[in-house]
Each structure stands twice: as structure tokens, then as C-alpha cells.
Amino acid sequence: MRLVLGIVLAAAACGTDVRDSQDQNTPPPDAGADGQMTTTPNDGRPPGDGANLTPCEDAVFHSDLAWIQANVFDVHCTEGCHSGSNPASGMDLSAGVAHASLVGVTSRYDASWKRVVAGSAAQSMLMVQIGGEPGPELEGFMPWNQPRLCNEMVDAIRRWINAGAQP
């Protein structure tokens, strides 16, 4: 008897789809006021493509060299100083060579420091030079003759280094 009842219930359930009875013009119950589905980015960004964010606002969502290259090195470091055939301190921060010029390389400012120690922003001279970590006394912070990097950019670089300074 139970077997027959189970078969009857299973057969009755087959082919039953509540969507079939729903008006095609009625938005689903979780749609917004305009009938469109809304989603929230899982990285905490405001809705949209992020084009309305300043680089400092956008920095809080990044810890990757590609973003740092495009928004920090290319904008604040390579203009006249850390690029070309004779970059300042032998440190070329141009796209494609910045990683090799930073990670594991001895600092020319203080030979007891590395420019970037993968996994340790606190031991990285780059962080000292941009004002993000204490270290040897400096004449000033990078970038020279420009405003200091915003804290959000400094923190993006810190996160990149602490995460292993991947290329």
C-alpha cells in the first residue's frame, strides 16, 4: 500500500512546475522595484563597474600587482624616475619588469634590507620608502616631489607583499 501511495505521489509531482502557472510578465519575488534581478558584488564594491571610484577608493579592493602597476607604479613612479635605461637606484618599475626589480632584491639605500620581502611588508624597504612601515631614517618619502600615496594605496601594496608578492 505504501509503495502504491509513493508511486502515485511521485507521479503527481512529476511535471508539476510552479513556474508554468506563473504569469510570464510577473517578475520573480526577489526582483527589484523595476522587475530586474539585483545582485551585490561579493567583494564589497558598490554596484556598477567601479568606474566612479577614485584610485584610492578602488585600492581597498586590491592586493594584486596588476592593479598596483596600473594605478601606483605607472602613475606615481615611472614618470621620470623608475623607468628607462637608467632608472633611479637601478629600480625599474615599468610594467613587466617591476616584480623582478623589487622582490628579493637588496636595497641600494640600505644593504641590510630587501626592496620587497615576499610575505613580509614589515621587512620590505619599499614599505618604508612609501611611509607604510618604520625603518631606516629617510630624507623623505616616495614618490619624490609628489604628494604621498594615500593610505589605501599603501595598504594595497602591503596586502600584495604580505600575500606573497606574486607577479
N, C-alpha and C positions, 0 to 999 in steps of 0.2 A: 504494500500500500504506500509506504514512504517513497519507494522507488518511483511509482507511478506519479505521485504528487510532485516529486522533484523534477521529473521529466516534463510534466505539464507546466510547472512554474518556469523552468528553463526555456521551454519553447515559447511561452508567452513573453518572456523578456527579450528573446532574440528579435532583432529587427525593430525594437522599440527605441526610438531616439527622440529625446525631448526637443532637440533642435528642429526636427521635422515639423513639429506643431508650432514652433515659434515664428512669428511674422519676420520675414527676411529684412524688413525695414526697421525692426526694433533693435536698437543697439544692445549688446550684451550688458548684463547688470554691472560690470566693472568698468564700463566705458565712461569717459569724462562727459561733461555737460554738452559738448559738441558731438558726442557719439563716437569719438575717436578713442582708441585704447591709449592709455598713458603709461609710461614707464619711468622709473627713476634709475639713472645710471648707478651701477654698483660700486663705483669708485668715489662717490660723494660729490661729483661735479654737479653743478646746476644743469637743468635740462637745456638742450641745444648742443651746438657743435663746439662750444667753448671759445668761439671767435670773439666774444665780447669780454673775455678775461684779459687783464694785463699780464705780462710775463710773470710778475711777482705773484699775482693771484693764481696763475696756472701752475707755478712752481710747486705748490703744495701737493699736487697730484703726480709728481715725477721724482724718479730716482734713477733715471737711465741716461747713459752718455749721449744718446742721440738728441734728447731734449736739451741737455746741458750744452752740447756742442752748438746747437742752433740758437739757443737763447742766452747763453752766457759767453762761451768762448768766442763765437763768431761775432757777437755784438760788442763785447767789452774787452777782449784780449788780443785778437788777431789784427786789429786796426793799428798798424804801425809798430807793434811791439813783438808779439809772439807768433810771427809767421815769416815766410820768405826764406831767403838763402842764409840769412844771419839773424835768427830770432834772438831776442833778449834772453840772456842766461842760457842760451842753447836750448830753450824750451819752445818748441813749435806746437802751438795749439790749434793748428789748422785741421780741418776735417780729414779724417783718415790717418793722421799721424799723432794726434793728441794723446791717445791712450799709450802708445809706445814712448812718448816723450814724458809721461807722467808716472806711470805705475812701476814701482820698483827702482826708479832712477834716483841716484844720490843728488841731493840738493846742492846747487853751486853756492847758495847763500851760507849753508851750514852743513858740512860734510857728515855730521853725525845724524842727520835727518834724511829721510827719503822724501821725494816730492809727494808721492802717494803710496801709502802702505795699505794694500787691499785688505779690507776688513777692519781698519783702524783709523778713523778720521783724526782721533786724538794724537796719533803719531805721524800725521801727514803734514808736511811743510805747506802744502797748498792751502790747507785749512787755516794755518797760522797766518799766511800771507793775505788771505781774504778776510781776516778778522773773526774767524769762526772757532778758533781754539787758541789757548795760551801756548806760548813757546818762546823762542829766542826773541830778544828785543829787535824791533824793526824800525826803520826810518819812517815808514808809513805803510798803508795797506794797498793791495792791488784792488782794482786797476789804478795805476798811477794817473794823476791829473784828471780823474773822473770821480763821480760820487761812488761811495762804497756800494757793493752789491746789497740788495735788500735781504733781510733775514731769511725770507722764503727761498731765495736762490741759494744762499749759503747752506740752508738746511737740505735742499735738494742735492747739493754736492756732497754734503755729509752722509745723507742716506745712500747715495751711489757708492761712496767709498766703503761705508760700513757693511753694505750688501756684497762686497767683494770686488768693487770697481771693474765690473765686466765691460768688455768692449761694446 
